[in-house]
Amino acid sequence: MMQTFINLIYPKVCGICGEISKEDICNKCKVRIKKWQRNKKHIYLTKNFTTHMYIFDYQDIIRQRILEYKFYEKTYLFRSFVKIILNDKKICGFLKSYDIIIPVPISKKRKRQRGYNQSEMIAKQIAKQTEKLEYRSDILYKIKDTLPQSLLNKEKREQNIQGAYYIKKEEIVQNKKILLLDDIYTTGNTVNECSRILKQAGTKEIGVLTLAKD
């Protein structure tokens, strides 16, 4: 009853076009987003993680929606992103090859300012709907309030995140296959640094899933 009342006041909308819709992404936009949808997987030999899968090219309306979700309090958009991820068999197969999913953390200061961690919301819901994939947000912490990576060049990005992350409960990740979830992959420096300290803690394998790749 309460949910019905809420829907009357705040009707559900498609996360892409913003039109009222019974689904988090309408049928028209399911077709529309194929223009940017890639679902590509890359293998890396020179990074601290082995695999990166991304869903979209970071362009046009996809870029706009991710920025709105991340910076402009449109938290409801996480449902649309989760729906896109879980509706793809290739990505679901990728998810099932890991033991634990960890969202890339943001600093306490940034979380207070924003009110939420955009990656946490998506990772938590994915774990709820993926068998045997455990969600943990109590292992990896950001202890340094860094400058936004988007404002820096490649060299300064690497320097910016050095020493920014910390691990607690190392025993939980030992000999486990860990999947890091983040919103945007540009140079990969952030997830590579997170992977480095997970690797030092004894993680068996590390993969990365992002909404988009710039």
N, C-alpha and C positions, 0 to 999 in steps of 0.2 A: 504493500500500500504506500509506504513512504517513498520507495523508488519511483512508483508511478507518479506521485505528487511532484517529486524532484524533476522528473522528465517533462512534466507539463510546464514547469517554470523555466527549466534549462534543458530544452529538447536536445537529444543526441544529434550530433552533426558529423558529417564525413570530415576526417582530419585533413584531407587534401583540398577539396573545393569549398568546404565550410558550409555546404547546404545541409538542411535537415535530412537525416537519413536514419533508418533503422539499424544500419551497420556502421561500424567505426570507419569503414572505407566503402563508399558506394560502388556499384557495379561499373558506372561510367569511369570512375577514377582508377579502378582496378586495371582497366584497359589503358587509360591515360598514362599511368606511371611506368608502363613498360618501356617508354621512350628513354627513361633514365635508369631503369632497373638492370643490374648486371649480375648479381649473385656469383661474383667471381672469387676464386680461391687462388692465393699465391703461396708458394713455398719459398722459405728463406733459409739460406745456409750461413749468412753472415750476421744475423741478428740473434738476440737472446730468446726470441720466440720462433717457432718453426713454420707456422701457418697463419695467414691472414685472409679472412673472408669478409667482403663488404657487399652491401646490398645495392647501393645507388652511386651514381656519379654525383658529386656535390655541385649541382647546377640548378638554376631556374627555380621552379616551385619547391623542389626537394630542399634546396639550400634555404629557401625562405621559411619553410615549415620547421626545419631543424633549428634555425636561429630563433624562431618564435617560441618553440618548445624550451629551448635552453635559456633564453634571456628575458622573455616577455610573459612568463607565468602561464603559458598555455599548456598546463600540465596534462590536460585531457588528451593531448596528441600522442601520449605514450601508448594509448590503447590502439591507435591506428598503426604505429610502428610495430607493436607486438603482433598484431593481426597479420601484417605483411610478412614478418619473419616466420611465424608458425604456419602460415598457409603454403610455404614453399618446402617441398619434400627434400630438396638438396640441402637446404639450411638445417632442417630438422635432423637429417642424417649427420650433419656436421656437429650439431649440438650434442647428440647422443654419444659421440666419441669422447666426451669429457666427463670428468667426475664432479668438478666444482666450477661454478661460474662466479666471477668476482667483478663487480663494476669498478672502473677506474675511479678512485676517490678524488674529491675536491677538498680544499682546506676548510677548516672549521669557519674561518672568517667568510670565505666565499659562500659556504652553505647557509650561514646566517643571513647574508645579504640576499641570496636567491630564494632561500626557503626550502630548497630541495636539491638533490643530486639527480640530474636527468638520466644518468646511466643506471643508477640504483633502481629507479622505478621500472625500467625496462627489464633489467636483469632479474629482478625479483619475480616479475610476472612470467617471464620465460621459464624460470626454474619451476614455478608452480604447475606449469603445463607440459613439462618435459620429464618423462620418467627417469629416475635415478640421477638427475642433475641437481646437485645441491647448491643452494644460494648462500654465499657468505659475504657479509660486509664488515666483518669484525677481524679481518686478517691484514688487509692492506690499508694503510693510512697515509694521508698527505700531511706532512708536518711542517712544510715550508710554503708560505703564501707567495707563490711565484707570479710573475707578470703573465698575462695571457699570451700563449704561444703564437697566436695569430698576429701579434704586433711585432714579432721578432724575425730576423733572418735565420738561416739554417744554423750557422755557427752559434749564435746567441741562444737559439732554442736548446741546443745541447747543454750549454752552460747553465741555462735557466733552471733546468729540472734536476741537476746534479744534487744529490742528497735531499731531494724533496719528499721521498717516500720511505716508509718504515713498515716492517712486518711484525705482527704479534702472532702468537700461537703457531710458531713455525712447524710444530709437529703435525698440524692438520694438513699441510700442503706436501709433506714429504712423501715421495713416491706416488703422487697424484697427478692426474692430467688436468691442468687448469685452463679455463677459458676466460680471458679478459674481455670485458665489453666496454666499448667507448662509443661516442657519437660520431666523431670525424677523424679520419686518418689523413694526415698531410705528409709529414716527414717520417712519422713513426717513432719519433724520439720519446714521447710520453710512454707509450706502451712498451717500448724497448727498455726504458729505465725501470718500469714496474716489473717487467720480465726478468731483468738482471737480478733484482733482489729476491724474486721468487725462486729463481734458479739457484742462487746462493743458499737458499733455505732447503734445497733438496727436492724441488719439484721435478717430476719425471718428464713432463712435456707441457709446453705452453702454446696456446693458440690465441688468436685475436679475432673478435667479431666487431665490426663497426657498421653503423647505419650507412655511412657514405665515405667515399675516398675523394680527396681533392686532387 
